[in-house]
Amino acid sequence: MLSRQPSRILLIMSKPVGLRAAVTAAVVATTAAVSFAFPAPVSAAPASGGVRYVALGDSRAAGPSLDRTAQTNGCGRSNLGYPTLVAQGVGAASFLNLSCTGARTEHVTNTPQPTSMGVVLPQIERMPSDATLVTLSIGGNDINWPTLVSQCYATAPGGDAGCRNDPAVSDRALSALAGLGPKVWSTLAAIRMKAPAARIVLVGHGGIFGDRGCWPNLPISNADAVWAKGFFAMMNGVLATAAATSGTEFVDVTAGAEGHDACAAPGQRWFEGREAGPSSSPLHPNAAGMAHMASRVLGVVR
């Protein structure tokens, strides 16, 4: 039985001096403040029947536009998404991909999600209770991060929106992340209660923004691009804290992805900007990015 849910998983600085400082302060303060028990998995090892893998989450798991299979279901699930690659990598005895483009935390736990092909049940309702491995990608739609970051976009080549120096922009970002932590924590708790023997892995965000902008794919100044990159570092701090305080594992997909952001050359690009090609979605990982994400997950679960 869960003892209690933390009321705040992210502490907001009253006058943030920068996202990097806020990341450190939020994660350290939260880790020190949270003191509650969370049940450990019943079994840390896969059952004798092999790995029973279930993928949950949003479009970063579903992989819309990556191949034609993504166009045959309302959730945009593709066979080129990282869940399929992880299933192959662990030699899963069974694999069920329940991720759905546009999903928020409530669509994983308790709220049906409308899609172009009808309403889908909350993902957890279709998750078998005997799953031994569960991955979760979630949170981006809860905070609608493109809206937060779009305030950094310049209106002309070489322009500088200066969002990094706008306290209102930082306040909105911090406020959005403050509400995200408890939602993710509760989602992880629900997954644990449904599948008590599962190894649960929370997959992080980021990778799109590097240290520079590129018109028109990412119409942002170099200095604001660094701010946006820091925003995702802060988001990953919130996700990592939710994972750590819920007895689950976190995978940082930005590690090893340096130089492969949306402003990299087409052959080196793992994450798309606003102008994605026909076999990828704007502001999402492409097939190479999905392969990278799978390798990061496999590096943990294997």
N, C-alpha and C positions, 0 to 999 in steps of 0.2 A: 504494500500500500504506500502511495506517495505521502510524505509527511506534509509538504506544502509547496506551492509554487512561489518563486520569488516575485515580490511585487514589482521590483525594478531590476532588470538585468543589465541596464546601462545607466550610469550616472552622468548627467549632463553638467558640463562646466558652465557657470553663469556667464562668463565672458571668454569664450574659447579663443586661444591665441593661434590656432592652426589645427588642422585635422590630425597631423602626426602626433602632436602633444595630446590631443583629445583621445586618440586611440590608446596611448599608453595609460593615461589617467583613468579612462573608462574601464579598461580590462583589468588593470591592477586593483582599482577600487572595488569593482564588482567581485572579483575572485576573493578578495579579503572579506567582503561583506556577506556573501552568501554562505549560509551554514545550515544546510538541510541534507537529509539523506535521500538518496535515489537508489532504487534496487538495482543490483548488478544482474547481468544476464544469467539465466539459469545454467547455460552451458556456453563456454567460450569457444568450443570447437564444433565444427560441422558434424551432424549426425552421420551414422554409418551409411545412410542412403545417399550421401553426397550433398553438395551445396544446393540449397533451395533459395534461389535469389529473386528478390523483388525490387524493382526500381520505382521510386515515387518521385513526384515533383513537378516542375514546370518545364518550359521550353528548353532550358539548358540541358535537360535530360532527354526531352522528346526529340529535339533536332528537326524542327520544321524546315522544309524545303531541301533537305540534304539529299533525298532520293524520292522516287515515285511512291514508295510505301507511305511516306509522310502525307501524301495527298489522298489517301484512301480511308482515313479515319479522322474524325472531327478533332482529335487531339494533336494531330501533326506528328505522330510518332514515326521515327525513321529507324531503319535497320543500321544506319551509320552513326547513330547516337552512341555516346559512351556506354550506356547500359548494355547494349548488345556486345560491345567489345569486352566489357568486364565479364559478362557471362561466359564468353568464349575463353577468356584468360583464366578463369577459375575452374573451367570445365564443369559448369553448373549442371546438376542433374535435372533441374527444372528452372525455368526463367519466366517471369511475368513482368512486363513493362507496363506500369499503370500511369506513368507520367503524362501530363496533359498541358499543352501550350496555353498560357494564360492563367495557370493555377496559382492560387494563393494558399496560405496555410490552412484556411478553413475548408478549402476544396480537398485537402488531404484528409482532414479529420472528420468534418461533420456537415458539410454543405454541398449539395449537388452543384455541378458546374455546367453551365450552358455551353454548347459548342455548335458549330455549323451543321452537325449531323445529329443533334439532339442533346439531351441532358445526360451527363455521366454521373454515376453515384460517387460519393466521397471515396477517394482512392483506398483508404484504409479498410473500407467495408469489403473490398474484393481481395485484400491481402490475406493469404493463408496464415493461420496462427502458428503453423509449424515452420515458417520461414527461418532460415539460418543466416541469411545475409540480406540486409536492406540498405540501399543507398537513397539519399534524399537530397534533391536540389530545390531550394525554395527561398523565398524572401524578396526577390526582385520585384515581383508584382505587388507584394504587400506595400512596399514603399514607393512604387512607381518611379524607380530611379531615373529613367530617361527624362522625366519632367524636372527632376532636381538638377540634373547635369545640363540640361538644355539651356539653362540660364547662363552657361559659360560659352555658348556658341556665338562666334562673331558673325556679323552680317555681310562682311566683305573679306576677300583675301588679304591676309596680313593684319586683320583687325584683332582687337583685344577687348573682350567683354569685361575683363577685370573682376570676374566673379570671386576670385580668391580673396579679394579685399572687401567684399560686401558682407557685413555681419548678418544681414537678413538671409543670404544664401546659406551661410554656415549654420544659422539657427534652424532653418528649415531642414537641413540635412541631419543635424543632431536630433531634432524632434522626431523625425521619421525613424531614425535608428533606435531611439529610446523605446518606441512602441514595438519594434521588430523583435527584440530579444525575448520578451515573454511569449510572443506568439510562436517563435521557433522552439523555445523550451517546451511549451505545451504540446506542440506537434510531436516532438521527440518522445515526450512522456506517453502520448497516446499510442505511438508505434510500439514502445516498449511493453505497454500493457496488452496490446493485441498479439504481439509475437515475443514472448518473454525470453526465448532462447536465441533470438537473433543478434547477430553482430550488426550494429547500426552505424552507418558512416554518413556524415553530413558533408556534402561537397560544396566548396566555397565558390565565390563569385570573382569577377575581375578578369583582366587580360586584355580588354579592349583598349584601354588608355595606357600609353607609355609616357615618355618625357617630352613629347612634341605633338603638335597638331599637324594636319595635312588637309588643305582645301581641295575639294569640298567634302571629302570622305569623313573627316573629323574637323569641322570648321571651328577650331579652338586654338588659342594662342599657346605657345609652349609653356608659359608660366601657368596658365589655367589648366592645361593638360596634366601638369604635375599635381595640381589641386584635385582634379578628378581622380587621378590615380590614388591619391591619398584618401579620397572618399571611400574607394573600394577597399583600401587597407583597413579603414575603420569598420566598414561593414563586415569584413572578414574577422575583425576582432570581436565583434558582437556575436557572429556565428560560432567562432571558436570557443567563446565563453559559454554560450548556450550548450555546446557539445560537452565541454569539460565539466560543467555543473550538472549534466544529466547522465553522466556515465557512458557517453557515446564518443565516437572518434570524428575528427575533423580533417579534411583534406584541403590543403591550399593549392589551388590549381594555377596560381600566378607564379609559383616557384618553378623555375626552369623555362618559363615562357617569355623571358626578357628578350626584346628584339623581334617578337612575333605579334605585336599589337596591330591594331587596325591601320596604322601608318607605315607598316613594313611593306617591302616590295611584295607583289602578288604571290610569288613563289615561296616567300617566307612568312606570309600572313596566316596566323592561326585563328584570329578573331576579326570579324568584319566590322566595318564602320557603318555609316548611314547609307552607303551605296554598295550593297552586297551584290554578288553575281547571281545567276539563275539557280545555282545549286547551293545556296546558303541564304540565311536570313539576316537583315540588317541588325547590327548590334548583338550578334550571337557568335558562338564558335562555329567555324566551318568544319569540314571533315577532318582536316589536320588538327584543328583545335580539339575536336572530340577524341581523336586518337591520343593527344597529349593528356587530356583529362582522364581517359581510361588508364593510361600508364601511371598517373599519379594515384588513382584509386587502387590499382593493382599493387602498387608499391607498398600500400598500407595493408590491404587484406591478404596478400600472399605472404 
